[in-house]
């Protein structure tokens, strides 16, 4: 059996790892545009000078392929998949045959059709290590930096750049930063902290034009309200798109988000699977890891279903302040109830959102000690109306019991008592 995996990030490496565990004698080939394995989640640590490329590695070293006894074809892109012939086409003109294939090509920055954005030579995204190198090579001469997008990636970039004392401007169409993960109050705490570091911020505001000079470098960004921002370097962090362009013309089904695969990792083609960001559904790192493992099990003929994970969990630490978002922590209607605790002097903020006795989301900032309990409450959909104490005081003993083997168990309903 010959397994081929396209991609060498969270999903791809875990497909390879699990395939090797389950198939000691199989042939495994990993294909990636990257020439090193690194975590995209902490790329900004390289900008900050806190980690080098080796320290971004999350698979225990650069000898991952050797330890997995896998062939790694690196530094090349997949340019197509021929499911009739069972081959992956590469951009160097070569082909790689497979018996079973897993597509884990992830995502890439979304360059919107804004005048100048796609043409500017000093404009980059922030998704791969070459993007980091692009920025670092220009930092000495870039006094004015414009960051488009105030999601996790955009704030990661700014957190990595504030130490350089540059004129940094951030703009986003949302009303505040980190709008998916945080609410207005918790995001505002970070906003004030970045403002104190000199970061100018424009919300409810997008870019209308990236003005280029004769050398095709952007020297000015014009916002929707006409505000002009001088710039020497532009970093586009305004969303990502699934990397599925190379599948155009193939028989593999994609939708407007990305590659379509089910809870087994199965695509519409029997021997082709998918995992991770290539779905375009925005899975977080732990979900991409689990999807990769699930795909590997099913590729190996061992049925597994992706139905036992907690999808909506984001942790962040900017300027020394930790935060965590669990479940649906914002953008809900009046039928939901909020419970909030604030201690502004210590930058501590806690919010729990619930409906019909079930917690649907939470935000913790400045103190994450309660995250384990909240995760279990949300994941298991525990009815908190049965717990007769304030939600911020709930602990494991309120909804778990210990059995005779000293294991913690949870039951939604009390077992019937004998009469």
C-alpha positions, 0 to 999 in steps of 0.5 A, a space after each residue: 500500500 502506498 499512502 501519499 499526503 499533501 501538506 506538512 503542517 498540523 493535519 499532514 504530519 499527524 496523518 503521516 504519524 498515525 499512518 506509520 503507527 497503523 501501517 509499519 510496512 507501508 510506503 508513505 510519501 509526504 509532499 509539501 511546498 515547505 522545506 521545513 516543518 513549523 507551527 504557523 500559530 507561533 510564526 510571530 515569535 520569530 518576528 519577536 526574535 524569541 524563536 528561530 526556525 528550528 524552535 518553531 518545529 512541533 514534531 520533535 525535530 527536523 528528522 521527522 520524515 526519517 523517524 516516520 520512515 517516509 519519503 518527503 518531497 519538499 519545496 514543490 507544489 501540487 499542481 493537480 490530482 488525477 483521480 482516474 490514474 491515481 497520481 498527484 501532479 507536481 509543479 516541477 512536471 513530475 508525478 507521484 502515484 498513490 493507492 490512497 491520498 490525503 489532501 492537507 494543503 491548508 489555506 493561504 492569505 486572501 488577497 481581495 481585488 482592491 486596487 494595488 493590493 495584489 500588485 504591490 511588491 512590498 505587500 505580503 501575507 502572513 501565513 508561511 515562513 517565507 512571509 516572515 522572511 519577507 517582512 524581516 528583510 524589509 524591517 530596517 527600511 520600513 518605518 511605516 507598516 500597515 496591517 490589514 485585518 485585526 483577527 488572530 493573525 493580524 494581532 499576532 503580527 502586531 505583537 511581533 512588531 511592536 518591539 521595533 518602534 515602528 509606526 504601525 497602523 491597523 485597520 479592519 472592517 469589524 467594530 473591534 479586534 479579534 471579533 470572532 474570539 472576543 467581545 467588545 470589552 475584552 478586545 478593548 482591553 487589548 486595543 488600549 494596550 496596543 494603543 499605549 504601544 503606539 499602534 494606530 487602529 481603525 475599526 469599521 474601516 477597510 482599505 479602498 486603495 493601495 497606491 503604488 509608485 513607479 517601482 510598484 511599491 505601495 507608499 500610501 494606503 487610502 481608507 474607505 473614508 479617505 484617510 491616507 496612511 503612509 506606508 513602506 510595508 503592507 501585511 495582509 491578514 484579512 482572512 484566508 482561503 482554502 488552498 484548493 486551486 490545484 484541484 480545479 478540473 479534477 473530480 474532487 468536490 469543493 464548495 465555496 469554502 474548500 475541499 468537501 470531506 465527511 466526518 471520516 475524512 472521506 471525499 467524494 472519491 473513494 481513496 482520497 481523504 482530506 483534513 485540516 484548513 483545506 476544508 475552509 471551515 476554519 478548524 483550529 490547530 487541535 481540530 486539524 490534528 484530530 482530523 488528520 488522525 481520523 483520516 489516517 485511521 479510515 485510510 487504514 481501514 479502521 473506522 473512526 468518526 470525527 465527533 468527539 472534539 471541542 471545536 471552538 477554543 482559542 487561547 492567546 497571549 498578547 503583551 503579557 495578557 492571556 485570554 481564552 475564548 470557548 464556544 460561542 462567546 459573542 454574536 448571540 441574541 437576547 434569548 441568551 443570558 450573560 454572567 460577567 465578572 470584572 476586575 479592571 485593576 488586575 485586567 481580569 474579565 470573565 464572561 459566561 453565556 448560557 441558554 436553557 441551562 446550557 453554557 454555550 460560550 465563555 471568555 476568560 481574560 487575565 485568569 485562565 484557571 477556570 478554563 478546564 471546568 468551563 470546557 467540560 461544561 460546554 463540551 458535555 452540555 451539562 445542565 447548570 440549572 441543577 447546580 445551586 451555586 454561582 456559575 463562577 464557583 462551579 467545580 468538577 465535584 458539582 457535575 462529576 462523581 467518583 466511582 469505585 476505581 477512583 475515576 471521575 464519571 458524569 451522568 446527565 441524569 441521576 440513576 433511578 433509585 430502588 424503591 
